[in-house]
Amino acid sequence: MTSTLSWIDEVTMAELERNPYPVYERLRTEAPIAFVPVLGAFVASTTEACRTIANSDDFEGIITPAGGRTFGHPAIIGVNGDIHKDLRSMVEPALQPSEVDRWVEKLVRPIARRYLEAFDATGRADLVTQYCEPLSVRALGDLLGLEDVGSDTLREWFHKLSDSFTNAAVDADGNFTDQKRFDEGDAAKAEIQSIVDPLIDHWIEHPDDSAISHWLHDGMPEGKTRDRDYIYPTLYVFLLGAMQEPGHAMSSTLAGLFTRPEQFEAVVDEPDLIPRAIAEGMRWTSPIWSGTARIAKRDTVVSGTEVAEGSVVILSYGSANHDADTFEAPTEYDMTRPPLPHLAFGTGNHACAGIYFANHVCRIGLEELLETIPNLERDTSEDVEFWGWGFRGPTSLHATWEV
């Protein structure tokens, strides 16, 4: 299948992963719903199109082909009906605001302080690899019950799963063009199972307050647990998306603040502004940029485009968050812009279950960083490079400060 605009046929996966914004700017203007051959699917690029599809009864959740190849079935992001309800009921209790409020401070703040102590006296750091990503994976890893898995291992898992999940490029026959990235994801999953299987064996007989233990037992008849093969696809979702999002939201927020020194100073002087800075950071560079999809249940029309029954549409929330019809000067980071709801966490019944937790991990992480190192500055001798189309964030963020 080819697109209705010939230039779209020439779009490459490398181009999208390096910088998707130019392609999606044209899509928003010329074809808000368009078939993109390299992805083997339609994409929705505007705020209106993404919101309409995510909340429409004409569509239901589906995982992208590369995502399905990576996670397997049933992953929470790609199922519907009773299975989706059960998986949401499995993961949501620990992520309810009242529950998160009970433990998030004592979980996250000591982790943040521990990582800061490792480099605050050095006067320089790569904030992505030394702080934002490690804090993000450690907080979720401990919540899940993976306290004995090293942060470097958790980071390696989410990077390999991300490379596999976003390995979307297909040829004219719909076949994937890069097997190596799937192989690396498979190796990560094998390692995950080798570590988690013994823990599951223990939690089946000795349940505790870890999230995975609750996934096994909550809502099940006496003496029964959910099957591990049923849980693993959703665990992979968490080990990728939920581990990636807070870390890259923090680093994107910092990268944005570095472009607006007056706003950076305002946040240092008034920590209560940090949540607003984070919200703008997530809009500016959405960590889950284009990672979810829907399938049309019937022939329908969206944003003036006919979408046939069975068509898969990828929801490009990172593009929607740069829609000039919704946000003024969307390519600029500006935490003083009028607050408008962004789509970094999705919308509809498949919206991210961890919104509250992720926002608090980011808030606590930035509070601790800016209180400990208020004179933080970007190291201008190093470039800030972003990467990713499905998931996006800085690959590094070098900073310096006087000690």
C-alpha positions in Angstrom: 0.0 0.0 0.0 1.2 3.5 -0.8 0.2 6.8 0.7 -1.9 9.5 -0.9 1.1 11.9 -0.9 4.2 10.6 -2.8 6.7 12.3 -0.4 5.4 10.1 2.5 6.5 7.0 0.6 10.1 8.2 0.9 10.1 8.6 4.7 12.6 6.3 6.5 12.7 4.9 10.0 16.2 6.4 10.5 14.7 9.8 9.6 11.9 9.4 12.1 14.1 8.2 14.9 16.6 11.0 14.5 14.0 13.8 14.3 10.3 13.1 13.6 9.2 16.7 13.9 9.7 17.9 10.2 7.8 14.9 8.8 5.0 15.3 11.3 4.7 19.0 10.8 3.9 18.3 7.1 1.5 15.5 8.1 -0.4 17.8 10.4 -0.8 20.3 7.6 -1.3 18.0 4.6 -2.7 14.7 5.9 -3.7 14.5 9.6 -4.5 10.8 9.0 -2.1 9.3 6.6 -0.7 5.8 5.7 3.0 5.8 6.1 4.5 2.8 4.2 7.7 2.4 6.3 5.5 1.9 9.3 3.0 -0.3 7.6 0.2 1.7 9.3 -1.7 4.9 9.4 -0.6 7.7 11.7 -2.7 10.3 13.5 -0.6 13.5 13.8 -2.9 16.3 15.1 -4.5 16.9 18.5 -8.0 16.6 17.1 -7.2 13.3 15.3 -5.5 11.7 18.2 -8.2 12.7 20.7 -11.0 11.6 18.4 -9.6 8.2 17.7 -8.5 7.5 21.3 -12.0 8.3 22.6 -14.1 6.9 19.8 -16.2 3.7 19.9 -15.3 3.2 16.3 -11.8 2.2 17.4 -10.3 -0.2 20.0 -6.8 -0.7 21.4 -4.3 -2.7 19.5 -0.5 -3.1 19.9 1.7 -2.1 17.0 3.2 -5.0 15.1 6.7 -4.4 16.4 5.2 -3.9 19.9 3.4 -7.2 19.7 6.5 -8.9 18.4 8.3 -7.5 21.5 5.8 -7.9 24.3 3.6 -10.8 23.2 0.0 -11.2 24.3 -1.9 -10.0 26.4 0.0 -6.7 26.9 -2.2 -4.2 28.7 -1.7 -1.5 26.0 -3.1 -3.8 23.2 -6.1 -5.6 24.6 -9.8 -4.7 25.2 -12.9 -6.0 26.9 -12.6 -8.2 30.0 -8.9 -8.9 29.6 -8.2 -5.1 29.5 -10.4 -4.6 32.6 -8.6 -7.4 34.5 -5.1 -6.1 33.6 -6.1 -2.5 34.6 -7.6 -3.8 37.9 -4.3 -5.7 38.4 -2.0 -2.7 38.0 -4.1 0.3 39.1 -4.5 -0.2 42.8 -0.9 0.5 43.6 -1.0 3.5 41.3 -4.1 5.3 42.8 -3.3 8.8 44.1 -4.2 7.9 47.7 -2.0 4.9 47.6 0.9 6.7 45.8 0.7 9.5 48.4 1.2 6.9 51.1 4.7 5.8 50.0 6.1 7.8 47.2 8.1 10.3 49.3 9.8 7.6 51.3 10.5 5.5 48.2 11.8 8.1 45.8 13.5 10.8 47.8 16.2 8.6 49.4 17.0 7.2 45.9 17.4 10.7 44.5 19.7 11.7 47.3 21.8 8.6 47.0 22.4 9.2 43.3 23.2 12.9 43.9 25.7 12.1 46.6 27.7 10.1 44.0 28.4 13.2 41.9 27.4 16.5 43.5 31.0 17.2 44.6 32.4 16.6 41.1 31.1 19.8 39.4 29.9 18.0 36.3 27.6 15.1 35.3 25.7 13.6 32.4 22.2 14.1 34.0 20.6 11.4 31.8 22.9 8.5 32.6 23.9 9.5 36.1 20.7 10.7 37.5 17.4 10.9 35.6 17.4 7.4 34.1 18.8 5.6 37.2 16.4 7.4 39.5 13.5 6.5 37.2 14.3 2.8 36.9 15.3 2.4 40.6 12.0 3.9 41.8 9.9 1.6 39.7 12.1 -1.4 40.2 11.8 -1.2 43.9 8.0 -0.7 43.6 7.7 -3.8 41.5 9.8 -5.9 43.9 13.0 -5.9 41.9 15.2 -4.3 44.6 18.1 -6.8 44.0 18.3 -6.0 40.3 20.9 -3.4 39.6 19.9 0.0 38.1 22.3 -0.5 35.2 20.6 -3.8 34.4 17.2 -2.2 34.6 18.4 0.6 32.2 19.8 -2.0 29.8 16.5 -3.8 29.8 14.4 -0.7 28.9 16.8 0.4 26.2 16.8 -3.0 24.6 13.0 -3.4 24.9 12.6 0.1 23.5 14.8 -0.7 20.5 12.8 -3.8 19.8 9.4 -2.2 20.4 10.2 0.7 18.0 11.7 -1.5 15.4 8.8 -0.7 13.1 10.3 -0.4 9.7 8.8 -2.8 7.1 9.3 -3.5 3.4 6.7 -3.4 0.7 5.4 -6.8 1.7 5.0 -5.8 5.4 8.0 -7.8 6.6 10.3 -6.3 9.3 13.6 -5.1 7.9 15.8 -5.3 11.0 15.9 -8.6 12.9 18.8 -7.7 15.1 16.8 -5.3 17.2 14.3 -8.0 17.9 17.1 -10.4 18.9 18.3 -7.9 21.5 14.8 -7.5 22.9 14.5 -11.3 23.0 17.7 -11.6 24.9 16.5 -8.9 27.4 13.3 -10.8 27.9 15.1 -14.1 28.5 17.2 -12.4 31.2 14.2 -10.8 32.8 12.4 -14.2 33.0 15.5 -15.9 34.5 15.5 -13.3 37.3 11.8 -12.8 37.8 10.7 -16.5 37.6 12.3 -17.4 41.0 10.7 -14.3 42.5 7.3 -15.3 41.2 7.8 -18.8 42.6 8.5 -17.1 46.0 5.6 -14.7 45.8 3.1 -17.4 44.9 3.8 -19.0 48.3 4.8 -15.9 50.2 2.9 -12.8 49.0 4.2 -9.5 50.1 3.6 -5.8 49.3 5.5 -5.6 46.1 3.5 -4.7 43.0 4.2 -8.0 41.1 3.1 -10.0 44.2 -0.2 -8.0 44.1 -0.5 -8.7 40.4 -0.3 -12.4 41.1 -2.9 -12.5 43.9 -5.3 -9.5 43.9 -8.8 -10.3 42.7 -8.1 -14.0 42.4 -10.0 -16.9 44.1 -8.5 -18.3 47.3 -5.5 -20.4 46.5 -5.2 -19.2 42.9 -2.8 -16.8 41.2 -2.6 -15.3 37.8 -0.4 -17.3 35.4 3.0 -15.8 34.9 2.7 -16.0 31.1 -0.4 -13.8 31.5 1.6 -11.2 33.6 4.8 -11.1 31.6 3.6 -9.0 28.6 2.4 -6.3 30.9 5.5 -6.5 33.0 7.5 -5.8 29.8 5.2 -2.7 29.3 6.2 -1.5 32.7 9.9 -2.3 32.3 9.9 -0.2 29.1 7.3 2.6 29.2 7.0 3.1 33.0 10.8 3.0 33.5 11.5 5.2 30.6 8.9 7.9 31.0 9.8 9.7 34.3 13.5 9.7 33.5 13.1 11.1 30.1 10.5 13.6 31.3 12.9 14.9 33.9 15.8 15.2 31.4 13.6 16.8 28.7 12.3 19.3 31.3 15.8 20.2 32.3 16.8 20.5 28.6 13.9 22.8 28.1 14.6 24.9 31.1 18.2 25.3 30.0 16.9 27.1 26.9 15.0 29.6 29.1 17.5 30.7 31.8 14.9 33.1 33.4 12.5 30.2 33.8 15.2 27.9 35.2 16.0 30.6 37.9 12.3 30.9 38.7 12.0 27.2 39.3 15.1 27.2 41.5 13.7 30.1 43.5 10.1 28.7 43.7 10.1 24.9 43.8 6.3 24.9 43.7 6.7 25.7 40.0 8.3 22.3 39.3 5.1 20.5 38.4 4.3 23.2 35.8 7.8 22.9 34.4 7.4 19.1 34.1 4.0 19.4 32.4 5.6 21.7 29.8 8.6 19.4 29.4 6.3 16.4 28.7 4.4 18.5 26.1 7.6 19.8 24.6 9.3 16.3 24.2 6.7 13.6 25.0 8.6 10.6 26.3 6.1 8.2 24.8 6.1 10.0 21.5 4.3 7.5 19.2 4.0 4.2 21.1 0.3 3.4 21.1 -2.2 2.4 18.4 -5.9 1.7 17.7 -7.6 -0.4 15.1 -10.8 0.6 13.3 -13.8 -1.6 14.2 -15.8 -0.3 11.2 -15.4 2.0 8.2 -15.3 5.5 9.6 -14.1 9.1 8.8 -11.6 11.0 10.9 -10.4 14.5 10.2 -11.8 14.2 6.7 -10.0 11.0 5.9 -11.7 7.6 5.3 -10.4 4.9 7.6 -11.4 1.4 6.6 -12.4 -1.3 9.0 -9.3 -3.2 10.2 -6.9 -0.2 9.6 -4.3 0.3 12.3 -3.7 3.9 13.3 -0.6 4.9 15.4 -1.4 7.7 17.7 1.5 10.1 17.6 1.0 12.0 20.8 4.4 13.8 20.5 3.2 15.3 17.2 -0.2 16.3 18.7 1.7 18.1 21.5 3.4 20.2 18.8 0.1 21.0 17.0 0.1 24.8 16.2 -3.7 24.7 16.2 -3.6 23.8 19.9 -0.3 25.4 21.2 1.2 28.7 20.4 4.9 28.4 19.3 4.8 24.7 20.1 8.5 24.0 19.2 9.6 26.3 22.1 9.8 25.3 25.7 7.8 27.8 27.7 6.4 26.8 31.1 4.5 30.2 31.3 2.2 29.3 28.4 -1.5 29.1 29.4 -2.1 25.6 30.8 -3.7 23.3 28.3 -4.1 19.5 28.6 -1.3 17.7 26.7 -1.4 14.1 25.4 1.9 12.9 26.8 0.1 10.3 28.9 -2.5 9.5 26.2 -6.3 9.7 26.6 -9.3 7.5 26.6 -9.6 4.1 28.3 -6.0 3.2 27.4 -4.5 6.3 29.0 -1.4 5.7 31.1 -2.2 4.1 34.5 0.9 5.6 36.1 0.2 9.3 35.5 0.2 10.2 39.2 3.2 8.1 40.1 5.3 9.3 37.1 4.6 13.0 37.9 5.7 12.6 41.5 8.9 10.7 40.6 9.7 13.7 38.3 8.8 16.3 40.9 10.8 14.7 43.7 13.8 14.1 41.4 13.9 17.7 40.3 13.3 19.1 43.8 16.3 17.2 45.1 18.5 18.0 42.1 17.8 21.8 42.2 18.0 22.0 45.9 21.3 20.2 46.0 22.8 21.9 42.9 20.9 25.2 42.4 23.7 26.7 40.2 23.4 23.9 37.6 24.3 25.0 34.1 24.3 23.2 30.8 27.7 22.2 29.6 27.7 24.1 26.3 30.8 22.2 25.0 28.5 19.2 24.6 25.5 19.0 22.3 22.1 18.0 23.5 20.9 15.2 21.2 17.4 13.7 21.3 16.6 10.3 19.8 13.5 8.2 19.2 10.2 8.1 17.4 8.2 5.7 19.5 9.9 6.8 22.7 11.9 10.0 22.8 14.2 11.8 25.1 17.8 13.2 25.4 20.5 10.7 24.9 22.7 12.8 27.2 22.5 16.1 29.0 25.8 17.3 30.3 25.8 19.9 33.1 28.4 21.7 35.1 28.3 23.7 38.4 30.8 25.3 40.8 31.6 23.3 43.9 
